[in-house]
Amino acid sequence: MRSIYSSGYEPDPMNARDVLAFVLCPIAVFAPAGTDSEMEAVAELIGPAKAEAAKRWHDAHVAGLMN
């Protein structure tokens, strides 16, 4: 399956807006078929990735405040 839309945009993991957009993005966006099994698999993979993205941004933000 080929993507219909493409962009040169690359999210910045240190930008709060980019991280928030990823964290708030619905899981269905990452599961184009939308089947129950696909949604479950995507949730297993994306859930921890969203948590890690927020943690990394927070850690970098706090480190920047300390310097």
LOROMI-432727 format. One record per residue: residue number from 1; residue in one letter; y, x, z of N, C-alpha, C in turn. Coordinates in Angstrom, 1 decimal. Layout:
k,r,nY,nX,nZ,caY,caX,caZ,cY,cX,cZ
NUM,A,Y,X,Z,Y,X,Z,Y,X,Z .
...
This chain:
k,r,nY,nX,nZ,caY,caX,caZ,cY,cX,cZ
1,M,-1.2,0.8,0.0,0.0,0.0,0.0,1.2,0.9,0.0 .
2,R,2.1,0.6,-0.9,3.4,1.4,-1.0,4.5,0.7,-0.3 .
3,S,5.4,1.4,0.3,6.5,0.9,0.9,7.5,0.3,-0.1 .
4,I,8.1,-0.9,0.2,9.1,-1.5,-0.7,10.4,-0.9,-0.4 .
5,Y,10.7,-0.6,0.8,12.0,0.0,1.2,11.8,1.4,1.7 .
6,S,12.7,2.2,1.4,12.7,3.6,2.0,14.1,4.0,2.2 .
7,S,14.3,4.9,3.1,15.6,5.3,3.5,15.5,6.8,3.9 .
8,G,16.6,7.5,3.8,16.7,8.9,4.2,17.0,9.0,5.7 .
9,Y,17.1,7.9,6.3,17.5,7.9,7.7,16.4,8.5,8.6 .
10,E,16.8,9.4,9.5,15.8,9.9,10.4,16.4,9.7,11.8 .
11,P,15.7,9.0,12.7,16.2,8.7,14.0,16.3,10.0,14.9 .
12,D,17.4,10.0,15.7,17.6,11.1,16.6,17.1,10.8,17.9 .
13,P,16.0,11.6,18.4,15.4,11.2,19.7,16.3,11.5,20.9 .
14,M,17.5,12.1,20.7,18.4,12.3,21.7,19.6,11.3,21.7 .
15,N,19.6,10.4,20.7,20.6,9.4,20.6,20.1,8.1,21.3 .
16,A,20.8,7.6,22.3,20.4,6.4,23.0,20.2,5.2,22.1 .
17,R,21.1,5.1,21.1,21.0,3.9,20.2,19.7,4.0,19.4 .
18,D,19.4,5.2,18.9,18.1,5.3,18.1,16.9,5.0,19.0 .
19,V,16.9,5.6,20.2,15.7,5.4,21.1,15.6,3.9,21.4 .
20,L,16.7,3.3,21.7,16.7,1.9,22.1,16.2,1.0,20.9 .
21,A,16.7,1.3,19.7,16.2,0.6,18.6,14.7,0.7,18.4 .
22,F,14.1,1.8,18.6,12.7,2.0,18.5,12.0,1.2,19.6 .
23,V,12.5,1.4,20.8,11.8,0.7,22.0,11.9,-0.8,21.9 .
24,L,13.0,-1.3,21.3,13.1,-2.8,21.2,12.5,-3.4,19.9 .
25,C,12.1,-2.5,19.0,11.5,-3.0,17.7,10.2,-3.7,18.0 .
26,P,10.0,-4.9,17.5,8.8,-5.6,17.7,7.6,-4.9,17.1 .
27,I,6.5,-5.0,17.8,5.2,-4.4,17.3,4.8,-4.8,16.0 .
28,A,5.1,-6.1,15.6,4.8,-6.6,14.3,5.3,-5.8,13.2 .
29,V,6.4,-5.1,13.4,7.0,-4.3,12.3,6.1,-3.2,11.9 .
30,F,5.3,-2.7,12.8,4.4,-1.6,12.6,3.0,-2.1,12.2 .
31,A,2.8,-3.4,12.1,1.5,-4.0,11.7,1.7,-4.9,10.5 .
32,P,1.9,-4.4,9.3,2.2,-5.3,8.2,1.2,-6.4,7.9 .
33,A,-0.1,-6.2,8.1,-1.0,-7.2,7.8,-1.0,-8.3,8.9 .
34,G,-0.6,-8.0,10.1,-0.4,-9.0,11.1,-1.6,-9.6,11.7 .
35,T,-2.8,-9.0,11.4,-4.0,-9.5,12.0,-4.1,-9.2,13.4 .
36,D,-4.9,-10.0,14.2,-5.0,-9.8,15.6,-5.5,-8.4,15.9 .
37,S,-6.5,-7.9,15.2,-7.0,-6.6,15.5,-6.0,-5.5,15.2 .
38,E,-5.3,-5.7,14.1,-4.2,-4.7,13.8,-3.1,-4.7,14.8 .
39,M,-2.7,-5.8,15.2,-1.7,-5.9,16.3,-2.1,-5.3,17.6 .
40,E,-3.4,-5.5,17.9,-3.9,-4.9,19.1,-4.0,-3.3,19.0 .
41,A,-4.4,-2.8,17.9,-4.4,-1.4,17.6,-3.0,-0.8,17.7 .
42,V,-2.1,-1.4,17.0,-0.7,-0.9,17.0,-0.1,-0.9,18.4 .
43,A,-0.4,-2.0,19.2,0.1,-2.1,20.5,-0.4,-0.9,21.4 .
44,E,-1.7,-0.6,21.2,-2.3,0.6,21.9,-1.6,1.9,21.6 .
45,L,-1.2,2.0,20.3,-0.6,3.3,19.9,0.9,3.3,20.2 .
46,I,1.6,2.3,19.8,3.1,2.2,19.9,3.6,2.1,21.3 .
47,G,2.9,1.3,22.2,3.3,1.1,23.5,3.6,2.4,24.3 .
48,P,2.6,3.3,24.3,2.8,4.6,25.0,3.9,5.4,24.3 .
49,A,4.0,5.3,23.0,5.0,6.1,22.2,6.4,5.6,22.6 .
50,K,6.6,4.3,22.8,7.9,3.8,23.2,8.2,4.3,24.6 .
51,A,7.3,4.2,25.5,7.5,4.7,26.9,7.9,6.2,26.9 .
52,E,7.2,7.0,26.1,7.4,8.4,26.0,8.8,8.7,25.4 .
53,A,9.2,7.9,24.4,10.5,8.1,23.8,11.6,7.9,24.8 .
54,A,11.5,6.8,25.6,12.5,6.5,26.6,12.5,7.6,27.7 .
55,K,11.3,8.0,28.1,11.2,9.1,29.1,11.9,10.4,28.6 .
56,R,11.6,10.8,27.4,12.2,12.0,26.9,13.7,11.9,26.8 .
57,W,14.2,10.8,26.3,15.6,10.6,26.2,16.2,10.7,27.6 .
58,H,15.6,10.0,28.5,16.2,10.0,29.9,16.2,11.4,30.5 .
59,D,15.1,12.1,30.4,15.0,13.4,30.9,16.1,14.3,30.3 .
60,A,16.3,14.2,29.0,17.3,15.0,28.3,18.7,14.6,28.7 .
61,H,18.9,13.3,28.9,20.2,12.9,29.4,20.5,13.4,30.8 .
62,V,19.6,13.3,31.7,19.8,13.8,33.0,20.0,15.3,33.0 .
63,A,19.2,16.0,32.2,19.4,17.5,32.2,20.8,17.8,31.6 .
64,G,21.3,17.0,30.7,22.6,17.2,30.2,23.7,17.0,31.2 .
65,L,23.5,16.0,32.1,24.4,15.7,33.1,24.4,16.8,34.2 .
66,M,23.3,17.4,34.4,23.2,18.5,35.4,23.9,19.8,34.9 .
67,N,24.0,20.0,33.6,24.6,21.2,33.1,26.0,21.2,33.0 .
